[in-house]
């Protein structure tokens, strides 16, 4: 008669289950370690994409005063509340030709860069409304003396084109010039170049715009009939740069197209649920950070994410786009100057 060792059989079954559980546990642990390592690498990569300029140290205290922020009772009860105060951010689109991607998109001389697009973004207290004010690059201004990173400073210039500030003194001079003509403190600085803008649009899957007139611009290589269009990154960049194919060919017509693109980008971001698509989220984050230059207050992924989280209540329909009021310059009909007192009244409303 055969005697079965039930304890032995059960022990072997327990041993097999235990071995399987251990293997599964090791596999899960390996996946978690790999995932954590990948996440850590992605964070490190995105963080190191960002370039920064220490504007506060360069300009010192000779600047407009910061807005006074009074914390609310609910905010003070939270350990680390998101900021809710008003903000003024100078956003520049740089026409840098440096790097292969920028040369292919912009062409031209690769020896320098100018501020092709300049917008002062004012975010109201509570951060649910915003006003975007475009400054025409052909505006004649008094350009103040600006410190140079190499030492010394630039000479003041009277009747200079606004976009020369960036050309002669980089982001620091751009910020100082904007603060000089607006008397509004720029809390932050954000600059994105040609390839960065195009890559961002592509990472989001393109943008939808509706043009009110035919665009036929050989210089920007953009040819569109009036009506709705879905644009990829290269086309969207061409639209942002178009000036000769619309209106009178001046910078003022182009500003309307740029502001339309800002709204289109905000709407595309709102309709794209990046949190459910980690791959697309990474592509968008990589596109943004790879071509971004900020002030040192926004020079980390954590700080940019915190800013983004504080703006979660800001939707495209709550963003107002305007242009600084201007008139034709008496000295040059191809240039403009600030229209007063309308321009001063606009800047005063943003303080």
C-alpha positions as CSV (number, residue, x, y, z in Angstrom):
1,X,0.0,0.0,0.0
2,X,1.3,3.4,-1.0
3,X,1.3,6.0,1.7
4,X,0.9,9.6,0.6
5,X,2.8,12.2,2.5
6,X,0.1,15.0,2.4
7,X,2.3,17.4,4.3
8,X,5.0,16.8,1.8
9,X,2.7,17.4,-1.2
10,X,1.3,20.5,0.3
11,X,4.8,21.7,1.2
12,X,5.9,21.3,-2.4
13,X,2.8,23.2,-3.6
14,X,3.4,25.9,-1.0
15,X,7.0,26.0,-2.2
16,X,6.0,26.4,-5.8
17,X,3.5,29.2,-4.9
18,X,6.1,30.8,-2.8
19,X,8.7,30.6,-5.6
20,X,6.1,32.0,-8.1
21,X,5.2,34.9,-5.7
22,X,8.9,35.7,-5.2
23,X,9.5,35.7,-9.0
24,X,6.5,38.0,-9.5
25,X,7.6,40.2,-6.7
26,X,11.1,40.4,-8.1
27,X,9.7,41.2,-11.6
28,X,7.4,43.9,-10.1
29,X,10.3,45.3,-8.1
30,X,12.4,45.4,-11.3
31,X,9.6,47.1,-13.2
32,X,9.2,49.7,-10.4
33,X,12.9,50.3,-10.2
34,X,13.1,50.7,-14.0
35,X,10.1,53.0,-14.1
36,X,11.5,55.1,-11.3
37,X,14.9,55.3,-13.0
38,X,13.2,56.2,-16.3
39,X,11.1,58.9,-14.5
40,X,14.2,60.2,-12.8
41,X,16.1,60.3,-16.0
42,X,13.2,62.1,-17.8
43,X,12.9,64.7,-15.0
44,X,16.7,65.2,-15.1
45,X,16.6,65.6,-18.9
46,X,13.7,68.0,-18.9
47,X,15.3,70.0,-16.0
48,X,18.6,70.3,-17.8
49,X,16.9,71.4,-21.0
50,X,16.1,74.8,-19.5
51,X,18.5,77.7,-19.9
52,X,18.2,80.7,-17.6
53,X,19.4,84.3,-17.1
54,X,19.8,85.9,-13.7
55,X,17.9,89.1,-14.6
56,X,17.2,90.1,-11.0
57,X,20.9,90.2,-10.1
58,X,21.8,92.0,-13.4
59,X,19.3,94.8,-12.9
60,X,19.4,95.2,-9.2
61,X,17.0,97.5,-7.4
62,X,16.6,100.2,-10.1
63,X,13.3,98.8,-11.3
64,X,9.5,99.3,-10.8
65,X,8.3,97.9,-7.5
66,X,6.8,94.4,-7.3
67,X,3.1,94.1,-6.7
68,X,2.3,93.6,-3.1
69,X,0.7,90.1,-2.5
70,X,-1.5,89.6,0.6
71,X,-2.1,85.9,1.3
72,X,-5.7,84.8,1.8
73,X,-6.9,83.0,4.9
74,X,-7.4,79.8,3.1
75,X,-4.0,79.9,1.5
76,X,-2.3,80.5,4.8
77,X,-4.0,77.4,6.2
78,X,-2.3,75.2,3.6
79,X,1.2,74.0,4.1
80,X,2.5,74.9,0.7
81,X,-0.3,76.7,-1.2
82,X,-0.1,77.5,-4.9
83,X,0.5,81.2,-5.6
84,X,-2.5,83.3,-6.5
85,X,-1.1,86.8,-6.8
86,X,-1.0,88.7,-10.0
87,X,2.0,88.3,-12.4
88,X,3.6,90.1,-15.3
89,X,5.6,87.9,-17.6
90,X,7.6,89.2,-20.6
91,X,7.3,86.5,-23.3
92,X,9.7,86.8,-26.2
93,X,9.8,84.8,-29.4
94,X,13.4,84.8,-30.6
95,X,14.3,84.7,-34.3
96,X,17.6,83.1,-33.4
97,X,19.2,81.3,-36.4
98,X,21.6,79.4,-34.2
99,X,21.4,75.6,-34.5
100,X,20.5,73.5,-37.5
101,X,16.8,73.4,-36.7
102,X,16.5,77.1,-36.3
103,X,18.4,77.8,-39.5
104,X,16.1,75.5,-41.5
105,X,13.1,77.2,-40.1
106,X,14.3,80.8,-40.1
107,X,17.1,81.0,-42.7
108,X,19.1,84.1,-42.9
109,X,22.1,85.2,-40.9
110,X,23.1,83.0,-38.0
111,X,25.3,85.6,-36.3
112,X,22.7,86.9,-33.9
113,X,19.1,87.0,-32.7
114,X,16.3,89.5,-32.3
115,X,13.1,89.6,-30.4
116,X,10.7,88.7,-33.3
117,X,7.7,88.7,-31.0
118,X,7.2,90.5,-27.7
119,X,4.2,90.0,-25.4
120,X,3.6,91.2,-21.8
121,X,1.3,88.6,-20.2
122,X,-0.5,90.0,-17.2
123,X,-2.2,87.4,-15.0
124,X,-4.8,88.8,-12.7
125,X,-4.9,88.1,-9.0
126,X,-6.6,84.7,-8.6
127,X,-5.0,83.6,-11.8
128,X,-8.3,82.9,-13.7
129,X,-8.0,85.9,-16.2
130,X,-5.2,87.3,-18.2
131,X,-4.4,90.1,-20.7
132,X,-1.7,89.6,-23.4
133,X,-0.3,92.9,-24.7
134,X,1.8,92.7,-27.9
135,X,4.5,95.3,-28.4
136,X,5.2,95.9,-32.1
137,X,8.9,95.3,-32.7
138,X,9.1,98.4,-35.0
139,X,8.1,100.7,-32.1
140,X,10.6,103.5,-31.6
141,X,11.6,103.8,-28.0
142,X,14.2,105.2,-25.7
143,X,16.4,102.2,-25.0
144,X,18.0,102.6,-21.5
145,X,21.6,101.8,-20.7
146,X,21.8,98.0,-20.0
147,X,24.4,96.0,-18.2
148,X,26.4,93.5,-20.2
149,X,27.4,90.0,-19.0
150,X,30.9,90.7,-20.2
151,X,31.1,93.8,-18.1
152,X,30.3,97.4,-18.7
153,X,27.0,98.5,-20.2
154,X,25.4,99.7,-23.4
155,X,24.8,103.4,-24.2
156,X,21.3,104.8,-24.0
157,X,19.7,105.1,-27.4
158,X,16.9,107.5,-28.4
159,X,14.4,106.7,-31.2
160,X,15.7,103.1,-31.3
161,X,13.6,100.2,-32.6
162,X,12.2,98.2,-29.7
163,X,13.6,94.9,-30.8
164,X,17.2,96.2,-30.8
165,X,17.2,96.0,-27.0
166,X,17.5,92.2,-27.3
167,X,20.0,92.4,-30.1
168,X,22.4,94.6,-28.1
169,X,21.9,93.4,-24.6
170,X,20.0,90.1,-24.6
171,X,17.2,89.2,-22.2
172,X,18.4,91.6,-19.5
173,X,18.2,94.6,-21.8
174,X,14.8,93.4,-23.2
175,X,13.4,93.3,-19.7
176,X,14.9,96.7,-18.8
177,X,13.5,98.3,-21.9
178,X,10.0,97.0,-21.4
179,X,10.1,98.1,-17.7
180,X,11.3,101.5,-18.8
181,X,8.5,102.1,-21.3
182,X,5.7,100.5,-19.2
183,X,6.8,101.3,-15.6
184,X,5.5,97.7,-14.9
185,X,7.7,95.2,-13.1
186,X,8.3,92.0,-15.1
187,X,8.1,89.2,-12.5
188,X,9.3,86.6,-15.0
189,X,10.9,86.2,-18.4
190,X,10.3,83.4,-20.9
191,X,11.9,83.1,-24.3
192,X,11.2,80.4,-26.9
193,X,13.0,80.1,-30.2
194,X,11.8,79.1,-33.7
195,X,12.3,75.4,-33.5
196,X,10.8,75.3,-30.0
197,X,7.6,76.8,-31.1
198,X,7.3,74.6,-34.1
199,X,8.1,71.5,-32.0
200,X,5.5,72.4,-29.4
201,X,2.8,72.7,-32.0
202,X,3.8,69.3,-33.5
203,X,3.9,67.7,-30.1
204,X,0.3,68.9,-29.4
205,X,-0.8,67.4,-32.8
206,X,-1.1,70.8,-34.5
207,X,-3.5,73.7,-34.0
208,X,-6.7,74.9,-35.6
209,X,-7.0,78.4,-36.8
210,X,-9.4,80.3,-39.1
211,X,-8.0,83.0,-41.3
212,X,-10.2,85.9,-42.4
213,X,-8.3,86.6,-45.6
214,X,-6.1,84.8,-48.1
215,X,-2.4,84.7,-47.1
216,X,0.2,84.6,-49.9
217,X,3.6,85.3,-48.5
218,X,6.7,84.0,-50.4
219,X,9.0,85.1,-47.7
220,X,7.4,83.0,-45.0
221,X,6.5,80.3,-47.6
222,X,2.9,80.4,-46.4
223,X,0.0,80.2,-48.8
224,X,-3.5,79.8,-47.3
225,X,-7.0,80.6,-48.5
226,X,-9.3,82.4,-46.1
227,X,-11.1,79.9,-43.8
228,X,-10.4,77.1,-41.3
229,X,-7.0,75.3,-41.3
230,X,-5.2,72.7,-39.2
231,X,-1.6,73.7,-39.1
232,X,1.5,71.7,-38.2
233,X,4.5,73.3,-36.4
234,X,6.2,74.6,-39.5
235,X,3.0,76.1,-40.9
236,X,2.1,77.7,-37.5
237,X,5.6,79.2,-37.3
238,X,5.2,80.6,-40.8
239,X,1.8,82.1,-39.8
240,X,3.4,83.8,-36.8
241,X,6.1,85.3,-39.0
242,X,3.9,86.3,-41.9
243,X,3.7,90.0,-42.6
244,X,4.1,90.6,-46.3
245,X,1.1,88.6,-47.4
246,X,-1.5,90.4,-45.3
247,X,-2.7,94.0,-44.8
248,X,-0.2,96.7,-45.6
249,X,2.8,94.3,-44.9
250,X,3.6,95.9,-41.6
251,X,4.3,94.3,-38.3
252,X,0.9,95.4,-37.0
253,X,-1.0,92.9,-39.2
254,X,1.3,90.1,-38.1
255,X,0.5,90.7,-34.4
256,X,-3.2,89.8,-35.0
257,X,-2.1,86.4,-36.4
258,X,0.3,85.8,-33.5
259,X,-2.5,86.6,-31.0
260,X,-4.8,84.2,-32.8
261,X,-2.1,81.5,-32.5
262,X,-1.8,82.1,-28.8
263,X,-5.5,81.4,-28.4
264,X,-5.3,78.4,-30.6
265,X,-2.4,76.9,-28.6
266,X,-4.4,77.5,-25.3
267,X,-7.4,75.8,-26.8
268,X,-5.4,72.8,-28.1
269,X,-3.8,72.3,-24.7
270,X,-7.2,72.5,-23.0
271,X,-8.6,69.8,-25.3
272,X,-5.6,67.5,-25.1
273,X,-5.6,65.4,-22.0
274,X,-1.9,65.0,-21.6
275,X,-2.2,63.3,-18.2
276,X,-3.7,60.2,-19.8
277,X,-1.0,60.0,-22.5
278,X,2.4,60.0,-20.8
279,X,4.3,59.7,-24.1
280,X,2.6,62.8,-25.5
281,X,3.1,64.6,-22.2
282,X,6.8,63.9,-22.4
283,X,7.0,65.1,-26.0
284,X,5.2,68.3,-25.1
285,X,7.4,68.9,-22.1
286,X,10.6,68.1,-24.0
287,X,9.5,70.5,-26.9
288,X,8.9,73.3,-24.4
289,X,11.9,73.0,-22.2
290,X,14.4,72.2,-25.0
291,X,14.1,75.7,-26.5
292,X,13.2,77.7,-23.4
293,X,15.2,80.4,-21.7
294,X,13.8,81.8,-18.4
295,X,14.7,84.0,-15.5
296,X,16.2,82.1,-12.6
297,X,12.8,82.1,-10.8
298,X,11.5,79.7,-13.4
299,X,14.6,77.7,-14.3
300,X,13.5,74.3,-13.1
301,X,10.8,71.8,-14.0
302,X,9.4,72.0,-10.6
303,X,9.0,75.8,-10.7
304,X,7.4,75.7,-14.2
305,X,5.0,73.0,-13.1
306,X,4.1,75.0,-10.0
307,X,3.4,78.0,-12.3
308,X,1.3,75.8,-14.6
309,X,-0.7,74.4,-11.7
310,X,-1.5,77.8,-10.4
311,X,-3.0,78.7,-13.9
312,X,-5.3,75.7,-14.1
313,X,-8.4,78.0,-13.9
314,X,-7.2,80.1,-16.8
315,X,-9.0,79.1,-20.0
316,X,-8.6,80.5,-23.5
317,X,-11.9,82.4,-23.3
318,X,-10.6,84.3,-20.3
319,X,-7.5,85.5,-22.1
320,X,-7.8,89.0,-23.6
321,X,-5.4,89.9,-26.4
322,X,-4.6,93.5,-27.2
323,X,-1.8,95.6,-28.8
324,X,-0.1,98.5,-27.3
325,X,-1.7,101.6,-28.8
326,X,0.6,103.1,-31.4
327,X,0.6,105.7,-34.1
328,X,2.8,106.2,-37.1
329,X,6.2,107.8,-36.1
330,X,6.5,111.4,-37.5
331,X,10.2,110.7,-38.3
332,X,9.6,107.5,-40.3
333,X,6.3,106.3,-41.7
334,X,7.6,102.7,-41.5
335,X,7.9,102.9,-37.8
336,X,5.4,103.5,-34.9
337,X,5.5,105.2,-31.5
338,X,3.3,104.7,-28.4
339,X,0.0,106.5,-28.7
340,X,-0.6,108.6,-25.6
341,X,-2.3,108.7,-23.2
342,X,-3.8,105.4,-24.3
343,X,-0.6,103.4,-24.0
344,X,0.1,104.8,-20.5
345,X,-3.4,104.1,-19.4
346,X,-3.1,100.5,-20.6
347,X,0.1,99.9,-18.7
348,X,-1.3,101.5,-15.6
349,X,-4.2,99.0,-15.6
350,X,-1.7,96.2,-15.3
351,X,0.2,97.4,-12.2
